[in-house]
Amino acid sequence: MITLAVVYHSGFGHTRKLAESVADGARSLAETTVHLIPAEDADIAWDILNASDAMIFGSPTYMGAVTAGFKEFMDKSGKLWLKHQWKDKIAAGFTTSGSFNGDKLAVLQQLAGFAAQHGMIWVSLGLKPFDSPEGESSPQALNRLGSYLGAMARSVNDSPEVTPPQGDLDTAYFLGRRVAELTARFHAGR
């Protein structure tokens, strides 16, 4: 049995939808407990985070960085950093923005650096970029934005009613499943 926490901040609802897909992917592995934790609720969830075997972090990309709401969570975790309470936990990340690029890679690097500060073990997406013979990206394609460090999505509209494309949701699901599988293997000593 493994426990995984998905900690995310969502400005317009898109990152929440990705977090739900990540959680669904992790839950698809038998004997996996998943906690969805909005970053703003972390103050009531530190015990859950400390007990988790893995954490997947998610934030929208705002101005090439995580949101202020997610950064506040990062800063508050400093008290745990002092004791290295998250050392050797598995970690991964995901992000979304309104443009195809939008400096999403900078956010994934920020999340990976945050995990490294805590002594965590970062898991990449583990997918090659989508490559069609026509050279065009399909909204239905897995890893259509070509990320390696974590899952990326393009959320076109600031309206919470607009869902990220299915391919991006499927990529988030894939990330959740991958982290759960690797965490289970890690804890089984394989």
C-alpha positions, -999 to 999 in steps of 0.1 A, spaced: 0 0 0 13 34 -10 1 69 -2 4 97 -27 -5 134 -23 -13 157 -52 -6 193 -40 -18 220 -64 -29 256 -67 -55 265 -93 -64 300 -104 -92 293 -129 -99 256 -123 -77 242 -151 -49 230 -127 -75 215 -105 -88 194 -135 -53 183 -142 -47 175 -105 -79 153 -107 -65 135 -137 -31 130 -120 -50 116 -90 -71 93 -111 -40 79 -128 -24 72 -94 -56 56 -81 -56 33 -111 -28 13 -95 -42 -11 -69 -36 -4 -32 -28 33 -38 -44 60 -15 -44 94 -31 -50 128 -13 -59 158 -34 -47 189 -15 -52 225 -26 -20 244 -17 -40 268 3 -52 239 26 -17 227 33 -17 241 68 -43 214 77 -26 187 57 10 187 69 5 153 86 -9 138 54 20 152 34 46 139 59 31 104 58 29 103 20 53 81 0 51 105 -30 40 140 -38 30 154 -72 31 192 -73 10 213 -97 7 250 -104 -4 272 -133 24 290 -150 20 327 -142 46 350 -156 71 322 -160 68 309 -124 45 291 -100 16 311 -87 19 331 -55 -5 306 -39 18 277 -46 49 297 -37 34 303 -3 30 266 2 67 261 -8 78 287 16 57 273 45 74 239 39 106 253 51 99 242 87 99 206 73 130 212 53 149 219 85 143 183 96 145 169 60 111 152 66 105 147 29 139 132 21 137 102 -3 100 107 -10 91 104 -47 81 137 -64 69 149 -98 51 180 -112 27 194 -137 17 228 -150 -6 247 -175 -7 280 -191 -27 298 -219 0 296 -245 18 266 -261 50 276 -243 44 303 -217 76 293 -199 60 261 -185 94 245 -185 106 272 -160 77 261 -136 86 224 -139 122 233 -132 111 254 -102 91 224 -89 120 200 -94 143 224 -76 119 227 -47 117 188 -45 155 187 -46 158 212 -18 137 187 3 159 157 -8 131 142 -28 136 119 -59 122 135 -90 103 114 -116 102 126 -152 72 122 -175 89 93 -192 72 99 -225 86 109 -259 70 139 -274 41 133 -297 53 133 -333 29 131 -362 39 124 -398 22 157 -407 42 176 -381 11 189 -364 1 185 -327 -33 169 -320 -52 181 -289 -59 143 -283 -22 133 -283 -3 122 -253 25 146 -245 15 168 -274 35 197 -259 68 177 -258 77 178 -222 102 156 -204 104 170 -169 67 167 -160 32 171 -175 23 202 -194 -11 215 -206 -24 244 -226 -56 258 -211 -68 284 -236 -94 303 -217 -96 318 -182 -130 303 -178 -133 273 -154 -159 257 -177 -132 252 -204 -115 219 -198 -79 214 -209 -77 192 -241 -81 155 -236 -45 147 -246 -33 170 -218 -56 154 -193 -45 119 -205 -8 130 -201 -16 141 -165 -33 107 -159 -2 90 -173 21 110 -149 0 100 -119 1 63 -129 38 65 -135 46 80 -102 24 55 -84 41 26 -102 76 38 -95 67 46 -59 54 11 -54 86 -4 -70 108 19 -49 90 8 -17 92 -29 -27 129 -26 -30 130 -31 -68 
